[in-house]
């Protein structure tokens, strides 16, 4: 997991997000490899397999967005 990744719940609207890490089941089998763009069918598959959270990549913030984020803290 890099500094630009964050763990999130499958409850969020994640369609179109990029996985920052592979999603594995309890036995360690890779269900979806890192770098995959999430689609609704993939999200539903993960929910059906009992996955509750995953790591998504966040693109680097543009300078103005970084400044807004810093001011919000």
Protein Blocks (a to p, Z undefined) as FASTA:
>chain_A
ZZkbccddfkbcfehiacfbdcddfkopafbdghiacdfklmmmmmmnopabdcdddddd
dfklmmmmmmmZZ
